[in-house]
C-alpha cells in the first residue's frame, strides 16, 4: 500500500520555497505520493478555508516535479467543471511526461457555489460536466496522438451515490476524503453493490484521511485522528480493506498552520518511523 501526503498549496505561509521544502520533506521521509488541492477563484466561500495565495495545481506540481526525483505527484482533487476537458487532457499528459510518468489525476465535481459563479459555470450541472470531462480526457489520451499521456491513473472523489457511480463507470480508483473508518467500510460495501449492478470491475480504493496526532486516544474521531497507535491501526485496517494507496492530510483547518509546517512534518516523521522502512 502506497502512502502519500496532501501538501497545502495555499495559505499565508505558502510560497515557492515553502512548497519546495514540503516536497523535499515528503520525498525525504520516504512517502510515495505528494498531492495538492485545486481552487481557481478564491471567492469568500473558498477563502474561509483555503485563503490566498492559492497555487494552481498543475503549475505547482510542474515546479515540484523539478525539485523531486521519485515521489508521485497528483491532485486531490482537480475540480473538473472549472477547465475545458482538452486543456486538462493536455496539461495532465504534459505533466506526466515532464515528471517521468509520476502523475496521478484526482478529480472531483466541486462544492464552492460562489467560485462556480465567478467562473461562469452552472453549479447545478457540475456532476454532468465532471462525467463529460472524464470521458473526453480518456478519449483524447486514447485516440489522439497529440494527447498521448502514458499511463495516468484517474482517482474519482465523491461521497455520494452519484460520486461512487462515477468512480465505477469512469475512474481507476475511488478517492473518498476525510471520513471515519465506519463510514468507509459502509462506503466500500455500497461501492461493491454499485459495481455489481453496473456489471463493471470494482475500482481501486485510495482514500485521503486526516492526520492529527493527539497525546491520548480519542473516542469520537475520523480516520487518521488520535494517538499514533490509533493512526497506525487505521492504516493497517485500510490496507486490510484493500486500499492500494492512502493520502495523509496534515492540514487541520487553521490557515495559520501553513506558517508553521514543522508541526505537520513532525507528525509525518512520527508516522513514518512507526511504519518502518518496509512498504506496507
Steps between C-alpha positions, in 0.01 A plus 500: 500500500640837398478788745488859386467850639262783412721811500337841560545706183320794658502728801709784645806285560517352152745620236724322246772439756258355753350272232851384413571425867175305526590295194849420621368408844231269360743331262777491757279321753428231242137575419372381166274783387483878528159646420351850494151653488323718245326836503508765228299798625552558872145612571382555861372142537844370398706759688337409830677162488775538241618863482728653243758461376366185336742342253328345199564123518645431154732798535606405852554134415710594196724699734516212748575247227825686443611485863410134562612175341284205604187607685177482301313827448125546489183699556262441787288610336488698177157660465391364163244764394751787535702415186443390142548122467765532229695745713498249787598218264791706365627626836477158662677331209776762496551487876517123489763516226703775666503317834601165354159332534433604860160669469168392657182687395254526787170656393190627680187694412547788747305666781566878503191666350649849493808375318283332236313828455824698468617261228168509316431130553157366592533346847192281447668336197828413672435124504419488129800719417730275703378190316546673166853607588605151609368347178663768286836476676513123461398529135774755432765290670399184318421627151696819430877478463532865605368407847690177561544481874659176602318326781331765717268355767176690561378516859139612531397678818146505629307390805153479345347211311549702182868546581547129565322416175731743319802323649368163383415619151782741423781465753788272585454561873249636751651782706280593801621785720536523881238258630474260796602137469140391545388728220765362266414139581137572416604698195702210364198271540289750306772538235507123450122490451518781246777322308297178499188680378701679230671172406836671523823431683535640849730805492803516726462659844720807565364704793633829633491517878574765760830488685467646849703343778382542859679404824214275609259278303175653376156340501300716259729543201556463127764275348854629552415691816609403850800334660778363284378148575152593378637654180722201426202276575291693248767457234519127568123469477493695176759262361285207608201662330696499175630857477778523242591851615414726793562876499567663837366854537684686781310829450266522800309808386671818626670694216768610749623139496660574163742732680606220737552192278740345752203371701370307201848382405550361850172310479597357161840397634336332799267300278784405268714385793221278635438349158868423459682485171312199365219587257164400643 
